[in-house]
Amino acid sequence: QQQVKQSPQSLIVQKGGISIINCAYENTAFDYFPWYQQFPGKGPALLIAIRPDVSEKKEGRFTISFNKSAKQFSLHIMDSQPGDSATYFCAASGRSNTGKLIFGQGTTLQVKP
Amino acid sequence: DTGVSQNPRHKITKRGQNVTFRCDPISEHNRLYWYRQTLGQGPEFLTYFQNEAQLEKSRLLSDRFSAERPKGSFSTLEIQRTEQGDSAMYLCASSLSGAGETQYFGPGTRLLVL
């Protein structure tokens, strides 16, 4: 019930391509779904987040698509750049559980020049 | 905005020793979280403070772990009698309640137990 499942584990994309990372959850009490980007040796940094009242949110080259009925959400990175090479984590939390984040297992993205 | 800071950034210790980590959250943030991250995994929740009150502890937090936030500002995480399995990155995050729940993470403390 508390798990967030993320796929793929790793992803290689050519520069300029689209990177897509998927997450699925089970707990219907979750109402906040952020994506974090983490570079080696650094803490996670918030990239973009969505709530279930919208199906899509876009910020620059990053878009979250959210499917409430399927309990799935995904991150799309358009025009992927080598500087996007990092590990990406989806997460979920609900107001009822103190705001603690439940993270997916992570996706290591490599963007080839 | 100085962000969340953590000290030390790296710690190497021998099994059985005690270690203490410090987290300084963003100054006006009343919520503080500790997470643990092992290699190749996502962060796992350890404990949560609202102001000085510790409101939730994960089952991951064994009796050897203790956390405090004495004045509702900085927090410390202590591990007693360290074990090799404690080797991980310990991350601190802070947020402001009622402000969208965005958690801002520090750079982490990497612990290696020999």
Backbone of each chain as ProteinMPNN parsed JSONL, in Angstrom:
{"seq_chain_A": "QQQVKQSPQSLIVQKGGISIINCAYENTAFDYFPWYQQFPGKGPALLIAIRPDVSEKKEGRFTISFNKSAKQFSLHIMDSQPGDSATYFCAASGRSNTGKLIFGQGTTLQVKP", "coords_chain_A": {"N_chain_A": [[0.823, -1.215, 0.0], [2.035, 1.177, 0.619], [3.94, 1.443, -1.292], [5.791, 2.796, -4.052], [6.221, 2.248, -7.353], [8.72, 2.285, -9.767], [9.803, 2.712, -13.114], [11.758, 2.783, -16.177], [14.638, 1.077, -14.724], [17.023, 2.024, -15.677], [17.999, 4.27, -18.309], [18.788, 5.159, -21.582], [19.245, 7.802, -23.728], [19.307, 9.621, -26.774], [20.776, 12.812, -27.377], [18.466, 15.448, -27.607], [16.3, 13.82, -27.797], [13.302, 12.247, -26.374], [12.8, 11.602, -22.995], [11.267, 9.207, -20.987], [9.822, 8.37, -17.969], [8.273, 6.179, -15.743], [5.816, 5.814, -13.124], [4.022, 4.017, -10.585], [1.431, 3.734, -8.191], [-0.224, 2.574, -5.175], [-1.638, 3.418, -2.948], [-4.487, 5.136, -2.381], [-4.742, 7.37, -0.86], [-2.672, 9.051, -1.327], [-1.807, 12.304, -2.374], [-0.07, 14.04, -3.527], [2.49, 14.396, -5.793], [5.657, 14.424, -6.441], [8.584, 14.899, -8.511], [11.983, 14.199, -8.276], [15.351, 15.192, -8.923], [18.574, 13.879, -8.928], [21.99, 14.338, -8.605], [25.206, 12.705, -8.65], [26.534, 12.358, -5.391], [25.09, 14.441, -4.371], [22.192, 15.942, -2.734], [18.706, 15.105, -3.332], [16.877, 17.133, -5.647], [14.009, 19.095, -6.082], [12.116, 18.77, -8.982], [9.66, 18.956, -10.445], [6.164, 18.937, -9.655], [2.944, 17.425, -9.022], [-0.602, 17.497, -8.416], [-3.528, 15.423, -7.853], [-5.732, 16.671, -9.042], [-5.319, 17.62, -11.536], [-4.443, 16.582, -14.875], [-2.134, 16.911, -16.222], [1.005, 18.58, -16.078], [3.194, 21.121, -16.966], [6.495, 22.277, -17.089], [8.717, 24.135, -18.556], [10.977, 22.08, -20.209], [10.054, 19.854, -18.967], [7.471, 17.594, -18.199], [4.733, 16.391, -16.355], [2.6, 13.669, -16.554], [-0.515, 12.565, -15.441], [-2.501, 9.906, -14.347], [-5.236, 9.292, -12.77], [-7.133, 7.245, -12.433], [-5.803, 4.961, -13.207], [-3.811, 5.023, -11.412], [-1.23, 5.959, -11.95], [1.692, 7.788, -12.909], [3.812, 9.874, -14.885], [7.005, 11.072, -16.002], [8.058, 13.235, -18.471], [10.763, 14.187, -20.37], [11.514, 16.534, -22.548], [13.424, 17.177, -25.531], [15.946, 16.176, -24.573], [18.998, 16.713, -22.811], [22.601, 16.421, -22.461], [23.271, 17.422, -19.913], [21.097, 16.683, -18.445], [21.575, 14.21, -17.548], [21.319, 12.124, -14.921], [20.023, 10.817, -11.795], [16.658, 10.047, -11.438], [13.878, 10.395, -9.34], [10.63, 9.385, -8.59], [8.001, 10.27, -6.338], [5.639, 10.104, -3.621], [3.119, 11.453, -1.518], [0.807, 11.945, 1.21], [-1.568, 14.105, 2.766], [-2.504, 13.069, 5.108], [-0.468, 11.606, 6.212], [1.636, 12.995, 7.445], [3.159, 14.209, 5.509], [5.435, 12.873, 4.77], [7.628, 11.563, 2.332], [7.242, 8.958, 0.016], [9.386, 7.187, -1.849], [10.125, 6.183, -5.242], [12.195, 3.644, -6.813], [14.089, 4.778, -8.374], [15.516, 6.076, -11.442], [18.165, 5.857, -13.581], [19.331, 8.124, -15.768], [20.915, 8.503, -18.849], [22.052, 10.76, -21.131], [23.086, 10.791, -24.328], [25.532, 12.566, -26.185]], "CA_chain_A": [[0.0, 0.0, 0.0], [2.885, 2.338, 0.713], [4.983, 1.412, -2.296], [5.738, 3.481, -5.328], [7.052, 1.451, -8.257], [9.262, 3.138, -10.815], [10.477, 2.02, -14.229], [12.738, 1.697, -16.068], [15.718, 1.292, -13.768], [17.99, 2.864, -16.361], [17.489, 4.767, -19.587], [19.773, 5.854, -22.407], [18.534, 8.583, -24.74], [20.158, 10.498, -27.551], [20.529, 14.243, -27.225], [17.328, 15.917, -28.388], [15.203, 12.856, -27.708], [12.361, 12.34, -25.255], [12.995, 10.62, -21.932], [10.003, 8.935, -20.303], [9.964, 7.549, -16.771], [6.93, 5.872, -15.264], [5.632, 5.396, -11.74], [2.702, 3.535, -10.222], [1.229, 3.694, -6.748], [-1.419, 1.835, -4.767], [-2.361, 4.073, -1.865], [-5.331, 6.202, -2.918], [-4.651, 8.548, 0.014], [-1.636, 9.946, -1.833], [-2.378, 13.433, -3.1], [1.005, 14.931, -3.951], [3.393, 13.524, -6.549], [6.806, 15.181, -6.955], [9.737, 14.254, -9.129], [13.253, 14.76, -7.831], [16.542, 14.912, -9.725], [19.729, 13.766, -8.038], [23.31, 14.141, -9.194], [26.073, 11.95, -7.727], [27.086, 13.08, -4.255], [24.226, 15.563, -3.985], [20.858, 15.591, -2.301], [17.677, 15.246, -4.366], [16.343, 18.479, -5.873], [12.677, 19.042, -6.681], [12.057, 19.124, -10.403], [8.291, 19.322, -10.777], [5.237, 18.165, -8.832], [1.556, 17.504, -9.486], [-1.666, 16.997, -7.55], [-4.431, 14.61, -8.675], [-6.85, 17.393, -9.648], [-4.977, 17.923, -12.93], [-3.908, 15.398, -15.554], [-0.838, 17.209, -16.806], [1.637, 19.827, -15.667], [4.394, 21.33, -17.764], [7.406, 23.35, -16.703], [9.841, 24.105, -19.482], [11.081, 20.832, -20.957], [9.594, 18.766, -18.104], [6.023, 17.439, -18.115], [4.186, 15.244, -15.623], [1.269, 13.198, -16.944], [-1.085, 11.882, -14.279], [-3.703, 9.115, -14.637], [-5.734, 8.956, -11.44], [-7.863, 5.964, -12.42], [-4.808, 3.898, -13.316], [-2.842, 5.229, -10.337], [0.083, 6.036, -12.585], [2.131, 9.1, -13.36], [5.053, 9.755, -15.628], [7.798, 12.26, -16.283], [8.57, 13.349, -19.831], [11.778, 15.219, -20.562], [11.608, 16.833, -23.972], [14.717, 17.727, -25.981], [16.892, 15.777, -23.525], [20.351, 17.243, -22.949], [23.583, 15.695, -21.632], [23.187, 17.918, -18.545], [19.975, 16.032, -17.765], [22.033, 12.907, -17.079], [21.186, 12.129, -13.462], [19.044, 9.836, -11.329], [15.354, 10.663, -11.217], [13.02, 9.671, -8.417], [9.27, 9.816, -8.335], [7.641, 10.131, -4.937], [4.237, 10.371, -3.324], [2.795, 11.668, -0.113], [-0.564, 12.33, 1.475], [-1.673, 15.007, 3.929], [-2.806, 12.312, 6.311], [0.688, 10.904, 6.765], [2.665, 13.951, 7.867], [3.925, 14.736, 4.391], [6.626, 12.101, 4.444], [7.66, 11.14, 0.947], [7.541, 7.576, -0.336], [10.116, 7.308, -3.109], [10.376, 5.047, -6.115], [13.535, 3.078, -6.735], [15.004, 5.615, -9.13], [15.879, 5.788, -12.83], [19.397, 6.526, -13.987], [19.215, 8.587, -17.154], [22.12, 8.938, -19.546], [21.757, 11.394, -22.405], [24.308, 10.74, -25.138], [25.654, 13.735, -27.062]], "C_chain_A": [[0.855, 1.263, 0.0], [3.888, 2.431, -0.42], [4.689, 2.314, -3.476], [6.718, 2.748, -6.24], [7.431, 2.273, -9.463], [9.96, 2.296, -11.873], [10.739, 3.003, -15.361], [13.796, 2.014, -15.022], [16.794, 2.179, -14.375], [17.484, 3.169, -17.761], [18.618, 5.491, -20.31], [19.026, 6.508, -23.564], [19.552, 9.432, -25.507], [19.786, 11.956, -27.283], [19.403, 14.69, -28.167], [16.118, 15.001, -28.331], [14.311, 13.096, -26.494], [12.66, 11.226, -24.255], [11.667, 10.453, -21.204], [10.247, 7.974, -19.155], [8.577, 7.394, -16.152], [6.916, 5.461, -13.792], [4.19, 4.967, -11.51], [2.613, 3.466, -8.707], [-0.058, 2.944, -6.442], [-2.281, 2.594, -3.761], [-3.17, 5.252, -2.399], [-5.354, 7.444, -2.025], [-3.545, 9.506, -0.424], [-2.279, 11.079, -2.617], [-1.324, 14.44, -3.548], [2.09, 14.066, -4.559], [4.526, 14.371, -7.142], [7.795, 14.276, -7.691], [10.986, 14.99, -8.664], [14.366, 14.316, -8.77], [17.733, 14.873, -8.769], [20.99, 13.501, -8.843], [24.188, 13.425, -8.173], [26.644, 12.829, -6.621], [26.268, 14.256, -3.775], [22.906, 15.049, -3.444], [19.858, 15.743, -3.441], [17.181, 16.691, -4.447], [14.999, 18.37, -6.572], [12.72, 19.56, -8.106], [10.686, 19.698, -10.759], [7.376, 18.438, -9.943], [3.819, 18.38, -9.341], [0.62, 17.011, -8.403], [-2.707, 16.322, -8.433], [-5.585, 15.379, -9.314], [-6.557, 17.844, -11.074], [-4.343, 16.69, -13.561], [-2.53, 15.649, -16.152], [-0.321, 18.535, -16.259], [2.942, 19.954, -16.415], [5.191, 22.493, -17.211], [8.649, 23.247, -17.573], [9.851, 22.81, -20.275], [10.518, 19.638, -20.19], [8.071, 18.772, -18.001], [5.7, 16.229, -17.265], [2.821, 14.943, -16.234], [0.735, 12.34, -15.814], [-2.386, 11.192, -14.672], [-4.231, 8.585, -13.312], [-6.39, 7.577, -11.407], [-6.901, 4.785, -12.489], [-3.784, 3.95, -12.186], [-1.417, 5.192, -10.887], [0.416, 7.485, -12.915], [3.508, 8.964, -13.994], [5.699, 11.124, -15.826], [8.282, 12.184, -17.719], [9.586, 14.482, -19.869], [11.945, 15.398, -22.061], [13.002, 17.388, -24.286], [15.806, 17.432, -24.931], [18.313, 16.249, -23.847], [21.327, 16.443, -22.082], [23.57, 16.141, -20.172], [22.021, 17.357, -17.752], [20.382, 14.671, -17.206], [22.123, 12.927, -15.557], [20.289, 10.957, -13.09], [17.761, 10.57, -10.972], [14.51, 9.769, -10.312], [11.613, 10.255, -8.454], [8.996, 9.59, -6.852], [6.161, 10.44, -4.773], [4.093, 10.631, -1.838], [1.332, 12.046, 0.0], [-0.63, 13.193, 2.717], [-1.874, 14.229, 5.218], [-1.586, 11.65, 6.919], [1.884, 11.831, 6.944], [3.499, 14.518, 6.728], [5.18, 13.97, 4.059], [6.507, 11.595, 3.008], [7.99, 9.659, 0.851], [8.146, 7.621, -1.734], [10.073, 6.016, -3.914], [11.845, 4.673, -6.055], [14.564, 3.867, -7.531], [15.25, 5.127, -10.546], [17.136, 6.576, -13.16], [19.313, 6.846, -15.47], [20.579, 9.007, -17.677], [21.705, 9.503, -20.888], [23.054, 11.478, -23.194], [24.359, 11.914, -26.094], [25.571, 13.374, -28.551]], "O_chain_A": [[0.458, 2.292, -0.547], [4.625, 3.414, -0.502], [3.542, 2.562, -3.846], [7.905, 2.644, -5.931], [6.578, 2.885, -10.107], [10.619, 1.302, -11.566], [10.002, 3.98, -15.494], [13.829, 3.126, -14.494], [17.407, 2.988, -13.679], [16.664, 2.443, -18.323], [19.312, 6.326, -19.729], [18.274, 5.852, -24.285], [20.537, 9.899, -24.936], [18.633, 12.279, -27.001], [19.391, 14.358, -29.353], [15.031, 15.374, -28.773], [14.532, 14.014, -25.703], [12.76, 10.056, -24.624], [11.019, 11.437, -20.848], [10.811, 6.896, -19.343], [7.813, 8.354, -16.054], [7.859, 4.854, -13.286], [3.264, 5.474, -12.142], [3.597, 3.175, -8.027], [-0.88, 2.708, -7.327], [-3.501, 2.433, -3.728], [-2.598, 6.256, -2.822], [-5.929, 8.464, -2.404], [-3.482, 10.64, 0.05], [-3.181, 10.854, -3.423], [-1.657, 15.569, -3.908], [2.561, 13.117, -3.932], [4.373, 14.962, -8.21], [7.821, 13.06, -7.503], [11.044, 16.22, -8.657], [14.333, 13.221, -9.332], [17.874, 15.738, -7.906], [21.053, 12.573, -9.649], [23.948, 13.523, -6.969], [27.171, 13.91, -6.883], [26.689, 14.989, -2.88], [22.536, 13.893, -3.654], [20.137, 16.44, -4.417], [17.08, 17.38, -3.432], [14.864, 17.634, -7.55], [13.272, 20.622, -8.396], [10.583, 20.795, -11.309], [7.751, 17.328, -9.564], [3.524, 19.376, -10.002], [1.007, 16.197, -7.565], [-2.776, 16.603, -9.63], [-6.356, 14.786, -10.068], [-7.433, 18.386, -11.749], [-3.772, 15.852, -12.862], [-1.839, 14.709, -16.544], [-1.081, 19.472, -16.012], [3.714, 18.999, -16.492], [4.646, 23.553, -16.903], [9.511, 22.395, -17.361], [8.868, 22.469, -20.934], [10.506, 18.523, -20.71], [7.457, 19.809, -17.749], [6.306, 15.169, -17.421], [1.993, 15.837, -16.41], [1.446, 11.485, -15.287], [-3.271, 11.814, -15.26], [-3.755, 7.575, -12.794], [-6.213, 6.829, -10.446], [-7.154, 3.734, -11.9], [-2.984, 3.029, -12.024], [-0.538, 4.503, -10.371], [-0.472, 8.299, -13.168], [4.267, 8.05, -13.674], [5.041, 12.165, -15.817], [8.854, 11.175, -18.133], [9.296, 15.602, -19.449], [12.458, 14.517, -22.752], [13.662, 17.981, -23.433], [16.494, 18.342, -24.469], [18.762, 16.191, -24.991], [20.924, 15.853, -21.079], [23.83, 15.333, -19.28], [21.952, 17.527, -16.535], [19.617, 14.049, -16.47], [22.921, 13.669, -14.984], [19.849, 10.198, -13.954], [17.787, 11.591, -10.285], [14.442, 8.554, -10.497], [11.431, 11.469, -8.361], [9.685, 8.809, -6.197], [5.519, 10.973, -5.678], [4.842, 10.103, -1.017], [0.695, 12.419, -0.985], [0.177, 13.024, 3.632], [-1.465, 14.673, 6.29], [-1.659, 11.171, 8.05], [3.015, 11.467, 6.623], [4.462, 15.245, 6.976], [5.924, 14.363, 3.161], [5.421, 11.249, 2.542], [8.9, 9.168, 1.519], [7.492, 8.043, -2.687], [9.995, 4.917, -3.364], [12.635, 5.296, -5.345], [15.768, 3.654, -7.384], [15.202, 3.929, -10.822], [17.169, 7.8, -13.037], [19.236, 5.952, -16.313], [21.302, 9.767, -17.032], [21.08, 8.813, -21.693], [24.002, 12.148, -22.785], [23.363, 12.235, -26.744], [25.658, 14.255, -29.406]]}, "seq_chain_B": "DTGVSQNPRHKITKRGQNVTFRCDPISEHNRLYWYRQTLGQGPEFLTYFQNEAQLEKSRLLSDRFSAERPKGSFSTLEIQRTEQGDSAMYLCASSLSGAGETQYFGPGTRLLVL", "coords_chain_B": {"N_chain_B": [[19.162, 32.944, 0.757], [20.114, 30.135, 2.256], [19.677, 27.464, 2.043], [19.278, 23.946, 2.924], [21.531, 22.654, 5.214], [24.034, 20.216, 5.999], [26.04, 18.479, 8.307], [28.638, 16.267, 9.442], [29.839, 16.131, 6.004], [30.889, 13.768, 5.195], [31.554, 10.715, 6.869], [33.577, 8.409, 8.395], [33.664, 5.541, 10.272], [34.376, 3.17, 12.879], [32.961, -0.041, 13.401], [30.652, -0.284, 16.039], [31.168, 2.155, 17.169], [29.843, 5.392, 18.162], [27.988, 7.812, 16.307], [27.181, 11.151, 15.297], [25.055, 13.25, 13.505], [24.379, 16.434, 12.013], [21.728, 18.632, 11.117], [20.807, 21.577, 9.543], [17.997, 23.268, 8.902], [16.153, 25.131, 6.356], [15.592, 28.415, 7.363], [12.948, 29.393, 8.161], [11.422, 27.133, 8.078], [9.19, 24.811, 9.471], [8.893, 22.096, 9.461], [10.756, 19.098, 9.566], [12.635, 16.496, 8.184], [14.164, 13.274, 8.274], [15.894, 11.082, 6.145], [17.071, 7.971, 4.822], [19.393, 6.784, 2.48], [20.406, 4.198, 0.519], [22.884, 2.752, -1.681], [21.891, 3.001, -5.013], [19.206, 3.036, -4.471], [16.019, 4.58, -3.678], [15.467, 7.37, -1.429], [14.618, 6.554, 1.971], [12.15, 7.055, 4.364], [12.849, 8.128, 7.67], [12.327, 9.673, 10.076], [10.269, 12.326, 11.451], [9.825, 15.742, 12.257], [7.762, 18.236, 13.631], [8.179, 21.452, 14.263], [9.59, 21.315, 17.437], [8.682, 18.851, 18.106], [8.798, 15.376, 17.781], [7.071, 13.595, 15.578], [6.658, 11.312, 14.088], [8.069, 8.108, 13.605], [9.898, 5.853, 11.665], [9.744, 2.269, 11.245], [12.205, 1.513, 10.483], [13.92, 2.871, 12.057], [15.819, 1.865, 14.407], [16.344, 0.974, 17.914], [18.849, 1.919, 18.287], [19.07, 4.28, 17.066], [18.586, 7.752, 17.426], [16.864, 10.825, 17.351], [16.791, 14.362, 17.528], [15.338, 17.597, 17.947], [15.865, 20.142, 19.385], [15.155, 22.934, 19.795], [13.389, 23.422, 17.875], [14.772, 24.187, 15.658], [17.706, 23.475, 14.393], [18.561, 19.985, 13.829], [19.589, 16.849, 15.224], [20.907, 13.642, 14.449], [21.59, 10.666, 15.907], [23.52, 7.75, 15.919], [23.977, 4.913, 17.68], [26.426, 2.492, 18.643], [27.353, 1.604, 16.021], [26.726, -0.31, 13.05], [27.792, -2.3, 10.237], [25.773, -2.363, 8.398], [24.601, 0.091, 8.681], [25.808, 1.802, 7.008], [25.361, 4.292, 4.695], [23.737, 7.008, 2.89], [22.702, 9.76, 4.691], [20.018, 11.759, 4.672], [18.657, 14.997, 5.081], [15.685, 16.893, 5.146], [13.651, 19.806, 4.719], [10.573, 21.603, 5.224], [7.827, 23.89, 4.783], [4.93, 23.945, 6.538], [1.726, 23.885, 5.033], [2.522, 25.102, 2.757], [2.453, 23.875, 0.242], [3.915, 21.617, 0.627], [6.444, 21.144, -0.391], [9.505, 19.619, -0.148], [12.747, 20.413, 0.738], [15.924, 19.287, 0.162], [18.957, 18.58, 1.927], [22.552, 18.257, 1.296], [23.305, 15.831, 2.283], [24.781, 13.352, 4.5], [27.358, 11.191, 4.173], [27.822, 8.045, 5.402], [30.198, 5.694, 6.364], [30.707, 2.604, 7.668], [33.176, 0.749, 9.049]], "CA_chain_B": [[18.646, 31.605, 1.033], [21.288, 29.273, 2.348], [19.288, 26.082, 1.826], [19.462, 22.995, 4.012], [22.926, 22.242, 5.332], [24.262, 19.035, 6.815], [27.434, 18.275, 8.7], [29.64, 16.417, 8.392], [29.43, 15.609, 4.697], [31.355, 12.383, 5.147], [31.976, 10.189, 8.155], [34.036, 7.022, 8.414], [33.767, 5.13, 11.661], [34.523, 1.732, 13.084], [31.79, -0.715, 13.96], [30.543, -0.168, 17.486], [31.298, 3.548, 17.595], [28.667, 6.25, 18.031], [28.153, 8.954, 15.412], [26.104, 12.14, 15.351], [24.965, 14.123, 12.339], [23.596, 17.639, 12.263], [20.996, 19.224, 9.984], [20.268, 22.931, 9.717], [16.994, 23.448, 7.848], [15.876, 26.496, 5.919], [15.32, 29.051, 8.654], [11.552, 29.528, 8.57], [10.715, 25.866, 7.903], [8.845, 24.191, 10.742], [8.923, 20.645, 9.329], [12.083, 18.553, 9.281], [12.586, 15.059, 7.918], [15.393, 12.518, 8.027], [15.76, 9.943, 5.256], [18.295, 7.203, 4.591], [19.47, 6.333, 1.097], [21.488, 3.27, 0.209], [23.316, 2.841, -3.073], [20.979, 2.472, -6.025], [17.827, 3.032, -3.983], [15.446, 5.864, -3.334], [15.494, 7.67, 0.009], [13.588, 5.94, 2.814], [11.79, 7.906, 5.5], [13.248, 7.679, 9.002], [11.605, 10.339, 11.141], [9.705, 13.622, 11.099], [9.582, 16.707, 13.321], [7.078, 19.5, 13.403], [8.827, 22.263, 15.301], [10.483, 20.477, 18.242], [8.028, 17.577, 18.395], [9.023, 14.246, 16.877], [5.709, 13.099, 15.416], [6.597, 9.996, 13.467], [9.327, 7.375, 13.446], [9.776, 4.649, 10.86], [10.238, 1.033, 11.859], [13.637, 1.422, 10.139], [14.678, 3.552, 13.098], [15.938, 0.951, 15.532], [16.625, 1.597, 19.212], [20.19, 2.518, 18.276], [18.951, 5.588, 16.423], [17.774, 8.754, 18.117], [16.892, 12.132, 16.697], [16.279, 15.459, 18.34], [15.262, 18.948, 17.373], [15.586, 20.719, 20.7], [14.508, 24.243, 19.828], [12.637, 23.585, 16.639], [15.592, 24.716, 14.572], [18.541, 22.396, 13.864], [18.259, 18.646, 14.326], [20.69, 15.896, 15.241], [20.599, 12.221, 14.337], [22.673, 9.898, 16.515], [23.496, 6.296, 15.785], [24.84, 4.281, 18.684], [26.923, 1.141, 18.342], [27.144, 1.474, 14.583], [26.906, -1.601, 12.377], [28.124, -2.101, 8.828], [24.521, -2.126, 7.675], [24.21, 1.496, 8.81], [26.484, 2.56, 5.947], [24.346, 4.862, 3.809], [23.663, 8.467, 2.873], [21.634, 10.237, 5.55], [19.521, 13.0, 4.089], [17.734, 15.813, 5.849], [14.86, 17.762, 4.311], [12.757, 20.662, 5.489], [9.466, 22.197, 4.48], [6.968, 24.794, 5.537], [3.588, 23.382, 6.489], [0.765, 24.744, 4.383], [3.133, 25.776, 1.598], [2.584, 22.95, -0.874], [4.626, 20.419, 1.072], [7.721, 20.942, -1.057], [10.614, 19.332, 0.747], [14.055, 20.793, 0.221], [16.897, 18.362, 0.737], [20.354, 18.937, 2.091], [23.481, 17.456, 0.482], [23.47, 14.515, 2.87], [25.997, 12.893, 5.179], [27.641, 9.807, 3.781], [28.417, 7.29, 6.502], [30.809, 4.397, 6.071], [31.052, 1.887, 8.89], [34.155, -0.292, 8.712]], "C_chain_B": [[19.809, 30.633, 1.047], [20.935, 27.815, 2.115], [19.485, 25.246, 3.069], [20.931, 22.588, 4.043], [23.046, 21.058, 6.276], [25.751, 18.903, 7.101], [27.555, 17.041, 9.59], [29.113, 15.913, 7.056], [29.824, 14.149, 4.545], [31.804, 11.977, 6.545], [32.367, 8.724, 7.983], [34.231, 6.652, 9.876], [33.958, 3.623, 11.741], [33.257, 1.189, 13.722], [31.811, -0.611, 15.479], [30.679, 1.244, 18.017], [29.963, 4.282, 17.446], [28.989, 7.398, 17.079], [26.947, 9.876, 15.55], [26.191, 13.041, 14.136], [24.09, 15.317, 12.68], [22.936, 18.114, 10.978], [20.514, 20.608, 10.387], [19.276, 23.187, 8.586], [16.957, 24.894, 7.375], [15.192, 27.21, 7.079], [13.846, 29.113, 9.05], [10.759, 28.22, 8.489], [10.45, 25.197, 9.245], [8.862, 22.655, 10.67], [10.32, 20.173, 8.946], [12.001, 17.044, 9.196], [14.012, 14.505, 7.828], [15.033, 11.32, 7.15], [17.113, 9.234, 5.193], [18.254, 6.681, 3.157], [20.673, 5.418, 0.934], [21.727, 3.276, -1.288], [22.298, 2.216, -4.024], [19.526, 2.425, -5.61], [17.326, 4.455, -3.768], [15.551, 6.115, -1.836], [14.338, 6.993, 0.737], [13.385, 6.806, 4.047], [12.256, 7.278, 6.813], [12.397, 8.321, 10.093], [11.222, 11.746, 10.727], [9.481, 14.461, 12.351], [8.693, 17.829, 12.809], [7.466, 20.382, 14.576], [9.731, 21.35, 16.122], [9.91, 19.092, 18.509], [8.327, 16.532, 17.323], [7.7, 13.51, 16.737], [5.608, 11.733, 14.764], [7.991, 9.412, 13.347], [9.06, 6.131, 12.627], [10.241, 3.431, 11.666], [11.718, 0.798, 11.522], [14.504, 1.998, 11.249], [14.736, 2.655, 14.329], [16.262, 1.716, 16.808], [17.994, 2.26, 19.239], [20.18, 3.932, 17.685], [18.129, 6.518, 17.325], [17.944, 10.091, 17.407], [16.27, 13.158, 17.617], [16.203, 16.725, 17.508], [14.896, 19.873, 18.534], [14.872, 22.065, 20.711], [13.723, 24.499, 18.562], [13.433, 24.171, 15.5], [16.433, 23.573, 13.993], [18.116, 21.062, 14.477], [19.54, 17.82, 14.334], [20.134, 14.487, 15.134], [21.798, 11.473, 14.881], [22.455, 8.421, 16.263], [24.472, 5.731, 16.81], [25.237, 2.887, 18.214], [26.736, 0.812, 16.856], [27.46, 0.073, 14.084], [27.206, -1.328, 10.908], [26.877, -1.807, 7.99], [24.004, -0.699, 7.795], [24.856, 2.363, 7.739], [25.458, 3.005, 4.909], [24.554, 6.37, 3.726], [22.48, 8.86, 3.745], [21.252, 11.642, 5.09], [18.552, 13.693, 5.029], [16.949, 16.682, 4.863], [14.002, 18.633, 5.207], [11.671, 21.223, 4.592], [8.68, 23.113, 5.405], [5.552, 24.274, 5.424], [2.631, 24.394, 5.875], [1.304, 25.445, 3.164], [3.4, 24.783, 0.478], [3.414, 21.737, -0.593], [5.937, 20.176, 0.35], [8.811, 20.733, -0.021], [11.913, 19.661, 0.044], [15.106, 19.959, 0.952], [18.257, 19.016, 0.897], [21.234, 18.031, 1.259], [23.735, 16.067, 1.042], [24.778, 14.338, 3.614], [26.204, 11.45, 4.78], [28.396, 9.113, 4.897], [28.969, 5.973, 5.995], [31.239, 3.77, 7.392], [31.958, 0.718, 8.525], [34.085, -1.468, 9.683]], "O_chain_B": [[20.411, 30.338, 0.015], [21.842, 26.991, 1.999], [19.817, 25.764, 4.136], [21.503, 22.221, 3.016], [22.271, 20.912, 7.221], [26.596, 19.179, 6.25], [26.672, 16.786, 10.408], [28.035, 15.322, 7.003], [29.158, 13.387, 3.843], [32.357, 12.778, 7.299], [31.586, 7.911, 7.49], [34.89, 7.373, 10.625], [33.722, 2.901, 10.772], [32.576, 1.878, 14.482], [32.841, -0.821, 16.119], [30.349, 1.513, 19.172], [29.078, 3.852, 16.707], [30.114, 7.895, 17.047], [25.844, 9.44, 15.877], [27.264, 13.532, 13.784], [23.187, 15.233, 13.512], [23.509, 18.013, 9.893], [19.893, 20.785, 11.435], [19.68, 23.311, 7.429], [17.637, 25.762, 7.921], [14.296, 26.646, 7.709], [13.538, 28.893, 10.221], [9.566, 28.196, 8.793], [11.361, 25.032, 10.057], [8.848, 21.989, 11.705], [10.981, 20.778, 8.103], [11.375, 16.394, 10.033], [14.932, 15.181, 7.367], [14.029, 10.642, 7.366], [18.156, 9.825, 5.475], [17.224, 6.203, 2.683], [21.812, 5.816, 1.18], [20.892, 3.74, -2.065], [21.898, 1.063, -3.863], [18.697, 1.843, -6.309], [18.107, 5.403, -3.687], [15.708, 5.174, -1.058], [13.234, 6.872, 0.207], [14.346, 7.231, 4.688], [12.089, 6.08, 7.046], [11.817, 7.628, 10.929], [11.775, 12.297, 9.775], [9.01, 13.961, 13.373], [8.86, 18.308, 11.687], [7.13, 20.101, 15.726], [10.573, 20.663, 15.544], [10.592, 18.245, 19.085], [8.137, 16.766, 16.129], [7.251, 12.865, 17.684], [4.579, 11.066, 14.877], [8.957, 10.108, 13.035], [8.084, 5.424, 12.877], [11.01, 3.544, 12.62], [12.397, 0.003, 12.172], [15.68, 1.655, 11.368], [13.843, 2.672, 15.176], [16.433, 2.935, 16.795], [18.272, 3.075, 20.118], [21.156, 4.674, 17.796], [17.118, 6.118, 17.903], [19.026, 10.431, 16.93], [15.349, 12.865, 18.379], [16.907, 16.891, 16.512], [13.757, 20.327, 18.645], [14.041, 22.298, 21.589], [13.428, 25.643, 18.216], [12.869, 24.604, 14.495], [15.932, 22.786, 13.191], [17.419, 21.012, 15.49], [20.456, 18.063, 13.548], [19.059, 14.175, 15.646], [22.908, 11.626, 14.372], [21.34, 7.912, 16.382], [25.661, 6.05, 16.789], [24.501, 2.208, 17.5], [26.045, -0.142, 16.5], [28.326, -0.625, 14.612], [26.907, -0.248, 10.398], [26.941, -1.084, 6.996], [23.071, -0.317, 7.089], [24.492, 3.528, 7.578], [24.768, 2.175, 4.317], [25.421, 6.934, 4.393], [21.375, 8.35, 3.56], [22.058, 12.573, 5.12], [17.733, 13.05, 5.687], [17.498, 17.148, 3.865], [13.665, 18.244, 6.326], [11.823, 21.309, 3.373], [8.849, 23.107, 6.624], [5.022, 24.171, 4.318], [2.706, 25.592, 6.151], [0.627, 26.296, 2.587], [4.448, 24.836, -0.166], [3.608, 20.9, -1.475], [6.499, 19.087, 0.468], [9.013, 21.562, 0.866], [12.15, 19.247, -1.091], [15.166, 19.933, 2.181], [18.652, 19.881, 0.115], [20.734, 17.13, 0.585], [24.313, 15.218, 0.364], [25.747, 15.065, 3.394], [25.35, 10.594, 5.012], [29.48, 9.544, 5.289], [28.29, 5.232, 5.285], [32.036, 4.342, 8.135], [31.562, -0.185, 7.788], [34.84, -2.43, 9.542]]}, "name": "protein", "num_of_chains": 2, "seq": "QQQVKQSPQSLIVQKGGISIINCAYENTAFDYFPWYQQFPGKGPALLIAIRPDVSEKKEGRFTISFNKSAKQFSLHIMDSQPGDSATYFCAASGRSNTGKLIFGQGTTLQVKPDTGVSQNPRHKITKRGQNVTFRCDPISEHNRLYWYRQTLGQGPEFLTYFQNEAQLEKSRLLSDRFSAERPKGSFSTLEIQRTEQGDSAMYLCASSLSGAGETQYFGPGTRLLVL"}
